[in-house]
Structures are given as structure tokens and as C-alpha cells.
Amino acid sequence: MYADDLILLSASVSGLQAMLDCCYETSQLLSLKFNNIKSHCLVVGPLHDANIRCMRLGNDVIQWRTYIKYLGIMFSSGKKLHVNIDPVKHKFF
């Protein structure tokens, strides 16, 4: 498993920030470095269009996105999670 293959899921913004804090503290103990440019947050649910403060990983800011690409699959923010596997299917065929 590689760090760019990880997803953190949380039911709340404060819970997500707590997980990010835990990841950062652990990374400091293990001398690991996260790439905040490749790290993103995505909101799914009734408040998907709310203005939410940026998450932090140590001193770095993690931006909110309306979509993310994870292992070739596109995930989009909305009231429900939207998943697009067409790029993966296209590469397969």
C-alpha cells in the first residue's frame, strides 16, 4: 500500500480534521511526507455546496474539490456520491 492509495472517510468535518491530525503526527514519527498538492477533500450529502473551511495537514492546506480521481475512477461531489468508471472501462477495451 502506498500513501497515494489511501482514503479517509468521515461523517463530520471535525472528525476528518482529527484524522488528518493523527496522520500528520504519525508521519512525523515515521519521517514520512504527505504531498498536499495530490491530497483533496470531497463533500457528499445535503451540505455538499456549503462553504467549508479548508482542512489542514500540519502546516499544509488541503483543498475541497467538486470531483477527485482515485485509481482512475472519477468521484463527484453532490447530494449523492457520483462515480464515473468510463475512463477505466475505456482503457480496458
N, CA, C and O atoms as a Tinker XYZ file with bonds, in Angstrom:
   372  protein
     1  N      0.854000   -1.176000    0.000000    73     2
     2  CA     0.000000    0.000000    0.000000    64     1     3
     3  C      0.892000    1.228000    0.000000    63     2     4     5
     4  O      1.905000    1.272000    0.698000    81     3
     5  N      0.518000    2.204000   -0.771000    73     3     6
     6  CA     1.236000    3.464000   -0.847000    64     5     7
     7  C      0.357000    4.581000   -0.320000    63     6     8     9
     8  O     -0.868000    4.460000   -0.310000    81     7
     9  N      0.975000    5.668000    0.117000    73     7    10
    10  CA     0.220000    6.782000    0.698000    64     9    11
    11  C     -0.757000    7.387000   -0.299000    63    10    12    13
    12  O     -1.792000    7.912000    0.113000    81    11
    13  N     -0.469000    7.333000   -1.590000    73    11    14
    14  CA    -1.400000    7.920000   -2.554000    64    13    15
    15  C     -2.568000    6.988000   -2.865000    63    14    16    17
    16  O     -3.404000    7.302000   -3.712000    81    15
    17  N     -2.628000    5.855000   -2.192000    73    15    18
    18  CA    -3.738000    4.926000   -2.362000    64    17    19
    19  C     -4.696000    4.956000   -1.183000    63    18    20    21
    20  O     -5.542000    4.069000   -1.069000    81    19
    21  N     -4.594000    5.930000   -0.315000    73    19    22
    22  CA    -5.393000    5.961000    0.902000    64    21    23
    23  C     -6.557000    6.934000    0.791000    63    22    24    25
    24  O     -6.445000    7.989000    0.166000    81    23
    25  N     -7.673000    6.564000    1.406000    73    23    26
    26  CA    -8.846000    7.442000    1.509000    64    25    27
    27  C     -9.246000    7.501000    2.977000    63    26    28    29
    28  O     -9.314000    6.475000    3.654000    81    27
    29  N     -9.508000    8.701000    3.457000    73    27    30
    30  CA   -10.056000    8.892000    4.794000    64    29    31
    31  C    -11.527000    9.254000    4.635000    63    30    32    33
    32  O    -11.865000   10.153000    3.864000    81    31
    33  N    -12.399000    8.566000    5.353000    73    31    34
    34  CA   -13.832000    8.847000    5.309000    64    33    35
    35  C    -14.286000    9.289000    6.682000    63    34    36    37
    36  O    -13.945000    8.669000    7.689000    81    35
    37  N    -15.069000   10.379000    6.723000    73    35    38
    38  CA   -15.570000   10.885000    7.989000    64    37    39
    39  C    -16.975000   11.430000    7.809000    63    38    40    41
    40  O    -17.316000   11.965000    6.754000    81    39
    41  N    -17.786000   11.289000    8.848000    73    39    42
    42  CA   -19.150000   11.813000    8.817000    64    41    43
    43  C    -19.195000   13.285000    9.181000    63    42    44    45
    44  O    -20.240000   13.921000    9.043000    81    43
    45  N    -18.068000   13.847000    9.648000    73    43    46
    46  CA   -18.052000   15.261000   10.030000    64    45    47
    47  C    -16.722000   15.897000    9.652000    63    46    48    49
    48  O    -15.707000   15.216000    9.506000    81    47
    49  N    -16.748000   17.206000    9.499000    73    47    50
    50  CA   -15.532000   17.957000    9.188000    64    49    51
    51  C    -14.550000   17.880000   10.350000    63    50    52    53
    52  O    -13.346000   17.734000   10.141000    81    51
    53  N    -15.061000   17.979000   11.570000    73    51    54
    54  CA   -14.168000   17.911000   12.735000    64    53    55
    55  C    -13.533000   16.521000   12.851000    63    54    56    57
    56  O    -12.372000   16.399000   13.242000    81    55
    57  N    -14.290000   15.480000   12.513000    73    55    58
    58  CA   -13.738000   14.128000   12.520000    64    57    59
    59  C    -12.653000   13.952000   11.472000    63    58    60    61
    60  O    -11.639000   13.299000   11.717000    81    59
    61  N    -12.874000   14.542000   10.293000    73    59    62
    62  CA   -11.865000   14.486000    9.234000    64    61    63
    63  C    -10.598000   15.200000    9.662000    63    62    64    65
    64  O     -9.494000   14.699000    9.448000    81    63
    65  N    -10.754000   16.371000   10.268000    73    63    66
    66  CA    -9.574000   17.115000   10.723000    64    65    67
    67  C     -8.818000   16.331000   11.789000    63    66    68    69
    68  O     -7.587000   16.343000   11.806000    81    67
    69  N     -9.538000   15.648000   12.681000    73    67    70
    70  CA    -8.889000   14.828000   13.701000    64    69    71
    71  C     -8.084000   13.691000   13.056000    63    70    72    73
    72  O     -6.981000   13.382000   13.505000    81    71
    73  N     -8.632000   13.073000   12.011000    73    71    74
    74  CA    -7.903000   12.016000   11.312000    64    73    75
    75  C     -6.668000   12.565000   10.611000    63    74    76    77
    76  O     -5.609000   11.938000   10.632000    81    75
    77  N     -6.803000   13.741000    9.989000    73    75    78
    78  CA    -5.651000   14.365000    9.341000    64    77    79
    79  C     -4.569000   14.700000   10.365000    63    78    80    81
    80  O     -3.380000   14.530000   10.095000    81    79
    81  N     -4.982000   15.175000   11.539000    73    79    82
    82  CA    -4.011000   15.469000   12.602000    64    81    83
    83  C     -3.279000   14.202000   13.027000    63    82    84    85
    84  O     -2.067000   14.223000   13.237000    81    83
    85  N     -4.010000   13.103000   13.152000    73    83    86
    86  CA    -3.415000   11.819000   13.520000    64    85    87
    87  C     -2.426000   11.359000   12.444000    63    86    88    89
    88  O     -1.335000   10.884000   12.760000    81    87
    89  N     -2.809000   11.502000   11.182000    73    87    90
    90  CA    -1.915000   11.139000   10.075000    64    89    91
    91  C     -0.637000   11.974000   10.118000    63    90    92    93
    92  O      0.461000   11.452000    9.928000    81    91
    93  N     -0.786000   13.265000   10.368000    73    91    94
    94  CA     0.378000   14.146000   10.409000    64    93    95
    95  C      1.311000   13.767000   11.565000    63    94    96    97
    96  O      2.525000   13.675000   11.384000    81    95
    97  N      0.739000   13.549000   12.744000    73    95    98
    98  CA     1.560000   13.174000   13.902000    64    97    99
    99  C      2.305000   11.866000   13.643000    63    98   100   101
   100  O      3.485000   11.746000   13.973000    81    99
   101  N      1.621000   10.894000   13.057000    73    99   102
   102  CA     2.254000    9.618000   12.740000    64   101   103
   103  C      3.341000    9.795000   11.686000    63   102   104   105
   104  O      4.402000    9.176000   11.773000    81   103
   105  N      3.078000   10.636000   10.694000    73   103   106
   106  CA     4.077000   10.867000    9.645000    64   105   107
   107  C      5.343000   11.508000   10.223000    63   106   108   109
   108  O      6.447000   11.235000    9.753000    81   107
   109  N      5.186000   12.338000   11.218000    73   107   110
   110  CA     6.352000   12.949000   11.855000    64   109   111
   111  C      7.180000   11.895000   12.589000    63   110   112   113
   112  O      8.409000   11.934000   12.547000    81   111
   113  N      6.521000   10.964000   13.252000    73   111   114
   114  CA     7.230000    9.898000   13.973000    64   113   115
   115  C      7.959000    8.953000   13.025000    63   114   116   117
   116  O      9.025000    8.435000   13.357000    81   115
   117  N      7.382000    8.729000   11.841000    73   115   118
   118  CA     7.941000    7.781000   10.876000    64   117   119
   119  C      8.761000    8.451000    9.776000    63   118   120   121
   120  O      9.231000    7.778000    8.858000    81   119
   121  N      8.937000    9.771000    9.861000    73   119   122
   122  CA     9.677000   10.549000    8.853000    64   121   123
   123  C      9.081000   10.388000    7.455000    63   122   124   125
   124  O      9.806000   10.219000    6.475000    81   123
   125  N      7.751000   10.442000    7.379000    73   123   126
   126  CA     7.046000   10.387000    6.093000    64   125   127
   127  C      6.600000   11.780000    5.707000    63   126   128   129
   128  O      6.426000   12.643000    6.567000    81   127
   129  N      6.412000   12.005000    4.401000    73   127   130
   130  CA     5.955000   13.304000    3.931000    64   129   131
   131  C      4.746000   13.098000    3.042000    63   130   132   133
   132  O      4.776000   12.300000    2.105000    81   131
   133  N      3.681000   13.826000    3.346000    73   131   134
   134  CA     2.486000   13.816000    2.502000    64   133   135
   135  C      2.626000   14.884000    1.431000    63   134   136   137
   136  O      3.229000   15.930000    1.669000    81   135
   137  N      2.073000   14.626000    0.258000    73   135   138
   138  CA     2.062000   15.605000   -0.821000    64   137   139
   139  C      0.691000   16.288000   -0.812000    63   138   140   141
   140  O     -0.287000   15.740000   -1.320000    81   139
   141  N      0.632000   17.491000   -0.228000    73   139   142
   142  CA    -0.658000   18.173000   -0.121000    64   141   143
   143  C     -1.215000   18.582000   -1.478000    63   142   144   145
   144  O     -2.416000   18.826000   -1.590000    81   143
   145  N     -0.389000   18.664000   -2.500000    73   143   146
   146  CA    -0.869000   19.014000   -3.835000    64   145   147
   147  C     -1.709000   17.878000   -4.413000    63   146   148   149
   148  O     -2.643000   18.122000   -5.176000    81   147
   149  N     -1.377000   16.634000   -4.049000    73   147   150
   150  CA    -2.137000   15.479000   -4.530000    64   149   151
   151  C     -3.238000   15.062000   -3.570000    63   150   152   153
   152  O     -3.940000   14.084000   -3.832000    81   151
   153  N     -3.407000   15.773000   -2.471000    73   151   154
   154  CA    -4.420000   15.447000   -1.469000    64   153   155
   155  C     -5.603000   16.396000   -1.609000    63   154   156   157
   156  O     -5.420000   17.604000   -1.758000    81   155
   157  N     -6.818000   15.849000   -1.563000    73   155   158
   158  CA    -8.024000   16.652000   -1.748000    64   157   159
   159  C     -9.131000   16.156000   -0.836000    63   158   160   161
   160  O     -9.105000   15.023000   -0.357000    81   159
   161  N    -10.107000   17.030000   -0.605000    73   159   162
   162  CA   -11.300000   16.679000    0.170000    64   161   163
   163  C    -12.523000   16.786000   -0.734000    63   162   164   165
   164  O    -12.559000   17.598000   -1.660000    81   163
   165  N    -13.518000   15.960000   -0.453000    73   163   166
   166  CA   -14.745000   15.923000   -1.239000    64   165   167
   167  C    -15.925000   15.790000   -0.284000    63   166   168   169
   168  O    -15.885000   14.982000    0.644000    81   167
   169  N    -16.983000   16.585000   -0.509000    73   167   170
   170  CA   -18.174000   16.533000    0.338000    64   169   171
   171  C    -19.283000   15.799000   -0.395000    63   170   172   173
   172  O    -19.547000   16.054000   -1.570000    81   171
   173  N    -19.928000   14.882000    0.317000    73   171   174
   174  CA   -21.088000   14.174000   -0.216000    64   173   175
   175  C    -22.202000   14.298000    0.808000    63   174   176   177
   176  O    -21.994000   14.031000    1.991000    81   175
   177  N    -23.380000   14.701000    0.361000    73   175   178
   178  CA   -24.520000   14.823000    1.249000    64   177   179
   179  C    -25.247000   16.134000    1.065000    63   178   180   181
   180  O    -24.926000   16.895000    0.151000    81   179
   181  N    -26.225000   16.417000    1.917000    73   179   182
   182  CA   -27.055000   17.604000    1.765000    64   181   183
   183  C    -26.274000   18.919000    1.809000    63   182   184   185
   184  O    -26.709000   19.908000    1.218000    81   183
   185  N    -25.154000   18.947000    2.483000    73   183   186
   186  CA   -24.362000   20.182000    2.585000    64   185   187
   187  C    -23.201000   20.211000    1.597000    63   186   188   189
   188  O    -22.200000   20.884000    1.841000    81   187
   189  N    -23.325000   19.492000    0.492000    73   187   190
   190  CA   -22.227000   19.404000   -0.475000    64   189   191
   191  C    -21.824000   20.751000   -1.062000    63   190   192   193
   192  O    -20.689000   20.911000   -1.512000    81   191
   193  N    -22.724000   21.710000   -1.066000    73   191   194
   194  CA   -22.391000   23.020000   -1.634000    64   193   195
   195  C    -22.143000   24.086000   -0.559000    63   194   196   197
   196  O    -22.091000   25.278000   -0.862000    81   195
   197  N    -21.992000   23.653000    0.686000    73   195   198
   198  CA   -21.722000   24.590000    1.787000    64   197   199
   199  C    -20.279000   25.093000    1.701000    63   198   200   201
   200  O    -19.407000   24.423000    1.148000    81   199
   201  N    -20.050000   26.259000    2.246000    73   199   202
   202  CA   -18.709000   26.834000    2.296000    64   201   203
   203  C    -18.006000   26.297000    3.550000    63   202   204   205
   204  O    -18.275000   26.752000    4.662000    81   203
   205  N    -17.111000   25.336000    3.364000    73   203   206
   206  CA   -16.431000   24.675000    4.475000    64   205   207
   207  C    -14.971000   25.106000    4.479000    63   206   208   209
   208  O    -14.322000   25.175000    3.435000    81   207
   209  N    -14.475000   25.391000    5.667000    73   207   210
   210  CA   -13.074000   25.817000    5.770000    64   209   211
   211  C    -12.159000   24.702000    5.284000    63   210   212   213
   212  O    -12.503000   23.523000    5.364000    81   211
   213  N    -10.993000   25.085000    4.779000    73   211   214
   214  CA   -10.032000   24.112000    4.281000    64   213   215
   215  C     -9.498000   23.262000    5.420000    63   214   216   217
   216  O     -9.373000   23.725000    6.554000    81   215
   217  N     -9.192000   22.037000    5.110000    73   215   218
   218  CA    -8.582000   21.128000    6.063000    64   217   219
   219  C     -7.078000   21.386000    6.086000    63   218   220   221
   220  O     -6.519000   21.933000    5.136000    81   219
   221  N     -6.439000   20.991000    7.166000    73   219   222
   222  CA    -5.002000   21.184000    7.303000    64   221   223
   223  C     -4.330000   19.856000    7.599000    63   222   224   225
   224  O     -4.839000   19.038000    8.366000    81   223
   225  N     -3.185000   19.660000    6.981000    73   223   226
   226  CA    -2.332000   18.521000    7.261000    64   225   227
   227  C     -0.993000   19.113000    7.704000    63   226   228   229
   228  O     -0.128000   19.416000    6.883000    81   227
   229  N     -0.846000   19.269000    9.018000    73   227   230
   230  CA     0.303000   20.015000    9.546000    64   229   231
   231  C      0.134000   21.473000    9.180000    63   230   232   233
   232  O     -0.880000   22.087000    9.512000    81   231
   233  N      1.128000   22.035000    8.493000    73   231   234
   234  CA     1.059000   23.432000    8.054000    64   233   235
   235  C      0.487000   23.575000    6.650000    63   234   236   237
   236  O      0.296000   24.693000    6.171000    81   235
   237  N      0.212000   22.456000    5.984000    73   235   238
   238  CA    -0.279000   22.480000    4.611000    64   237   239
   239  C     -1.803000   22.500000    4.579000    63   238   240   241
   240  O     -2.465000   21.936000    5.449000    81   239
   241  N     -2.338000   23.154000    3.569000    73   239   242
   242  CA    -3.789000   23.257000    3.366000    64   241   243
   243  C     -4.225000   22.181000    2.387000    63   242   244   245
   244  O     -3.579000   21.975000    1.359000    81   243
   245  N     -5.315000   21.495000    2.699000    73   243   246
   246  CA    -5.924000   20.517000    1.798000    64   245   247
   247  C     -7.204000   21.139000    1.256000    63   246   248   249
   248  O     -8.110000   21.469000    2.021000    81   247
   249  N     -7.277000   21.298000   -0.046000    73   247   250
   250  CA    -8.393000   21.989000   -0.689000    64   249   251
   251  C     -9.596000   21.065000   -0.878000    63   250   252   253
   252  O     -9.446000   19.853000   -1.032000    81   251
   253  N    -10.788000   21.655000   -0.865000    73   251   254
   254  CA   -12.029000   20.951000   -1.194000    64   253   255
   255  C    -12.179000   20.965000   -2.706000    63   254   256   257
   256  O    -11.857000   21.964000   -3.350000    81   255
   257  N    -12.659000   19.883000   -3.273000    73   255   258
   258  CA   -12.859000   19.765000   -4.712000    64   257   259
   259  C    -14.289000   19.318000   -4.998000    63   258   260   261
   260  O    -14.954000   18.747000   -4.133000    81   259
   261  N    -14.754000   19.580000   -6.212000    73   259   262
   262  CA   -16.067000   19.093000   -6.627000    64   261   263
   263  C    -15.955000   17.700000   -7.225000    63   262   264   265
   264  O    -16.957000   16.993000   -7.338000    81   263
   265  N    -14.740000   17.295000   -7.611000    73   263   266
   266  CA   -14.510000   15.939000   -8.081000    64   265   267
   267  C    -13.064000   15.545000   -7.784000    63   266   268   269
   268  O    -12.183000   16.398000   -7.668000    81   267
   269  N    -12.841000   14.249000   -7.664000    73   267   270
   270  CA   -11.487000   13.737000   -7.496000    64   269   271
   271  C    -11.335000   12.486000   -8.352000    63   270   272   273
   272  O    -12.316000   11.812000   -8.669000    81   271
   273  N    -10.104000   12.190000   -8.719000    73   271   274
   274  CA    -9.797000   10.966000   -9.453000    64   273   275
   275  C     -9.014000   10.071000   -8.499000    63   274   276   277
   276  O     -7.993000   10.479000   -7.945000    81   275
   277  N     -9.503000    8.843000   -8.315000    73   275   278
   278  CA    -8.872000    7.887000   -7.410000    64   277   279
   279  C     -8.716000    6.563000   -8.134000    63   278   280   281
   280  O     -9.705000    5.915000   -8.477000    81   279
   281  N     -7.472000    6.162000   -8.368000    73   279   282
   282  CA    -7.166000    4.919000   -9.076000    64   281   283
   283  C     -7.904000    4.827000  -10.408000    63   282   284   285
   284  O     -8.397000    3.764000  -10.784000    81   283
   285  N     -7.974000    5.954000  -11.115000    73   283   286
   286  CA    -8.595000    6.011000  -12.431000    64   285   287
   287  C    -10.092000    6.202000  -12.436000    63   286   288   289
   288  O    -10.689000    6.338000  -13.504000    81   287
   289  N    -10.720000    6.216000  -11.265000    73   287   290
   290  CA   -12.170000    6.374000  -11.170000    64   289   291
   291  C    -12.483000    7.792000  -10.711000    63   290   292   293
   292  O    -11.853000    8.308000   -9.788000    81   291
   293  N    -13.463000    8.418000  -11.361000    73   291   294
   294  CA   -13.850000    9.780000  -11.022000    64   293   295
   295  C    -14.997000    9.767000  -10.015000    63   294   296   297
   296  O    -16.018000    9.113000  -10.230000    81   295
   297  N    -14.816000   10.500000   -8.910000    73   295   298
   298  CA   -15.841000   10.674000   -7.883000    64   297   299
   299  C    -16.243000   12.141000   -7.871000    63   298   300   301
   300  O    -15.380000   13.018000   -7.857000    81   299
   301  N    -17.542000   12.418000   -7.877000    73   299   302
   302  CA   -18.039000   13.791000   -7.898000    64   301   303
   303  C    -18.868000   14.087000   -6.656000    63   302   304   305
   304  O    -19.608000   13.239000   -6.158000    81   303
   305  N    -18.723000   15.310000   -6.175000    73   303   306
   306  CA   -19.478000   15.786000   -5.026000    64   305   307
   307  C    -20.933000   16.001000   -5.413000    63   306   308   309
   308  O    -21.238000   16.294000   -6.569000    81   307
   309  N    -21.826000   15.854000   -4.447000    73   307   310
   310  CA   -23.240000   16.094000   -4.678000    64   309   311
   311  C    -24.044000   15.586000   -3.499000    63   310   312   313
   312  O    -23.486000   15.131000   -2.501000    81   311
   313  N    -25.365000   15.667000   -3.621000    73   311   314
   314  CA   -26.209000   15.111000   -2.555000    64   313   315
   315  C    -25.950000   13.620000   -2.395000    63   314   316   317
   316  O    -26.029000   13.074000   -1.294000    81   315
   317  N    -25.640000   12.975000   -3.512000    73   315   318
   318  CA   -25.242000   11.569000   -3.509000    64   317   319
   319  C    -23.881000   11.479000   -4.186000    63   318   320   321
   320  O    -23.525000   12.332000   -4.999000    81   319
   321  N    -23.135000   10.456000   -3.850000    73   319   322
   322  CA   -21.833000   10.249000   -4.476000    64   321   323
   323  C    -22.028000    9.799000   -5.917000    63   322   324   325
   324  O    -22.751000    8.839000   -6.184000    81   323
   325  N    -21.385000   10.491000   -6.835000    73   323   326
   326  CA   -21.435000   10.137000   -8.245000    64   325   327
   327  C    -20.107000    9.495000   -8.616000    63   326   328   329
   328  O    -19.042000   10.037000   -8.322000    81   327
   329  N    -20.177000    8.339000   -9.263000    73   327   330
   330  CA   -18.985000    7.588000   -9.641000    64   329   331
   331  C    -18.989000    7.380000  -11.147000    63   330   332   333
   332  O    -19.992000    6.946000  -11.714000    81   331
   333  N    -17.867000    7.691000  -11.798000    73   331   334
   334  CA   -17.737000    7.522000  -13.236000    64   333   335
   335  C    -16.566000    6.572000  -13.496000    63   334   336   337
   336  O    -15.409000    6.923000  -13.266000    81   335
   337  N    -16.881000    5.361000  -13.979000    73   335   338
   338  CA   -15.829000    4.393000  -14.270000    64   337   339
   339  C    -15.521000    4.319000  -15.773000    63   338   340   341
   340  O    -14.772000    3.442000  -16.205000    81   339
   341  N    -16.083000    5.217000  -16.560000    73   339   342
   342  CA   -15.873000    5.192000  -18.009000    64   341   343
   343  C    -14.394000    5.262000  -18.399000    63   342   344   345
   344  O    -13.985000    4.528000  -19.299000    81   343
   345  N    -13.565000    6.115000  -17.761000    73   343   346
   346  CA   -12.146000    6.132000  -18.148000    64   345   347
   347  C    -11.456000    4.775000  -17.963000    63   346   348   349
   348  O    -10.623000    4.386000  -18.782000    81   347
   349  N    -11.795000    4.067000  -16.904000    73   347   350
   350  CA   -11.199000    2.747000  -16.657000    64   349   351
   351  C    -11.692000    1.739000  -17.682000    63   350   352   353
   352  O    -10.912000    0.936000  -18.195000    81   351
   353  N    -13.003000    1.780000  -17.985000    73   351   354
   354  CA   -13.564000    0.878000  -18.990000    64   353   355
   355  C    -12.943000    1.158000  -20.345000    63   354   356   357
   356  O    -12.641000    0.226000  -21.090000    81   355
   357  N    -12.746000    2.427000  -20.676000    73   355   358
   358  CA   -12.160000    2.799000  -21.966000    64   357   359
   359  C    -10.741000    2.236000  -22.107000    63   358   360   361
   360  O    -10.380000    1.714000  -23.162000    81   359
   361  N     -9.951000    2.341000  -21.057000    73   359   362
   362  CA    -8.581000    1.795000  -21.089000    64   361   363
   363  C     -8.602000    0.275000  -21.202000    63   362   364   365
   364  O     -7.737000   -0.312000  -21.851000    81   363
   365  N     -9.574000   -0.353000  -20.581000    73   363   366
   366  CA    -9.673000   -1.809000  -20.621000    64   365   367
   367  C     -9.942000   -2.301000  -22.032000    63   366   368   369
   368  O     -9.314000   -3.248000  -22.504000    81   367
   369  N    -10.896000   -1.639000  -22.708000    73   367   370
   370  CA   -11.267000   -2.075000  -24.043000    64   369   371
   371  C    -10.321000   -1.496000  -25.066000    63   370   372
   372  O    -10.472000   -1.752000  -26.261000    81   371
